């Protein structure tokens, strides 16, 4: 049980458990990396049957459309944010006078 005595003291139960968990984690990470690499491989449409080619092309079109829609939405949100910021700067500058500490100065009183 445990490693043979190499140093001055044998391996404790906590050390044994930690090493075991690290080994399992490394194996799980390796499996995950292999699975991701396999999923990221480019599919050759010519190797597919005709019905699968149609499905593959439809999937590509759908993914591209969804990506374009998400990108457009993000661009619109960013444009709106920048326009609001610009409007706040333009409207806020010079229309109302502020005192030394940034408080508004009342007119006519």
C-alpha positions in Angstrom: 0.0 0.0 0.0 1.4 3.3 -1.0 4.9 3.9 -2.4 7.9 2.1 -1.1 9.9 4.0 1.4 12.2 6.3 -0.6 12.8 9.2 1.7 12.8 9.5 5.5 9.1 8.9 5.9 6.5 6.8 4.1 3.7 8.3 2.1 0.7 9.4 4.2 -2.9 8.6 3.4 -3.5 12.2 2.4 -0.5 12.2 0.0 -1.7 8.9 -1.5 -5.2 10.3 -2.0 -3.9 13.6 -3.6 -1.7 11.7 -6.0 -4.5 9.4 -6.9 -6.9 12.3 -7.6 -4.2 14.1 -9.7 -3.8 11.0 -11.8 -7.5 10.7 -12.4 -7.8 14.4 -13.2 -5.0 14.2 -15.7 -6.6 11.2 -17.4 -10.0 13.0 -17.6 -8.4 16.1 -19.0 -6.6 14.0 -21.6 -9.8 12.3 -22.6 -11.5 15.7 -22.8 -8.8 17.1 -25.1 -8.9 14.1 -27.4 -12.7 14.4 -27.6 -12.5 18.1 -28.4 -9.8 17.5 -31.0 -11.9 14.9 -32.7 -15.0 17.2 -32.7 -12.9 20.1 -34.2 -11.7 18.0 -37.1 -13.0 19.4 -40.4 -15.6 17.1 -42.0 -15.2 16.4 -45.7 -18.7 16.7 -47.2 -17.6 14.4 -50.1 -17.2 11.5 -47.7 -20.9 11.8 -46.7 -24.0 10.4 -48.4 -26.2 12.8 -50.3 -28.8 13.1 -47.5 -26.1 13.8 -44.9 -24.5 16.4 -47.3 -27.8 18.2 -47.4 -28.1 18.1 -43.6 -24.5 19.2 -43.2 -25.0 22.2 -45.6 -28.3 23.1 -43.8 -26.4 23.0 -40.5 -23.7 25.2 -41.8 -26.2 27.8 -43.1 -28.1 27.7 -39.7 -24.9 28.2 -37.7 -23.8 31.0 -39.9 -27.2 32.7 -39.7 -27.2 32.4 -35.9 -23.7 33.7 -35.7 -24.6 36.7 -37.9 -27.7 37.5 -35.8 -25.7 37.3 -32.5 -23.0 39.6 -34.0 -25.5 42.1 -35.3 -27.3 42.2 -31.9 -23.9 42.8 -30.2 -23.1 45.6 -32.6 -26.4 47.2 -32.1 -26.1 47.1 -28.4 -22.6 48.6 -28.6 -23.7 51.3 -31.0 -26.6 52.2 -28.7 -24.3 52.4 -25.7 -21.9 54.7 -27.5 -24.7 56.9 -28.8 -26.1 57.2 -25.3 -22.6 58.0 -23.9 -22.1 60.6 -26.6 -25.5 62.2 -26.0 -24.9 62.3 -22.3 -21.6 64.1 -22.9 -23.0 66.6 -25.4 -26.2 67.4 -23.5 -24.5 67.5 -20.2 -21.7 69.9 -21.2 -22.6 73.6 -20.9 -26.3 73.4 -20.6 -26.3 73.8 -16.8 -23.7 75.5 -14.8 -22.3 73.8 -11.8 -20.7 75.1 -8.7 -17.2 74.4 -7.4 -18.3 71.0 -6.0 -20.3 69.9 -9.0 -23.7 70.9 -7.6 -26.2 72.6 -10.0 -26.5 76.4 -9.6 -30.1 77.6 -9.6 -30.9 80.4 -12.0 -32.8 83.5 -11.0 -32.7 83.0 -7.3 
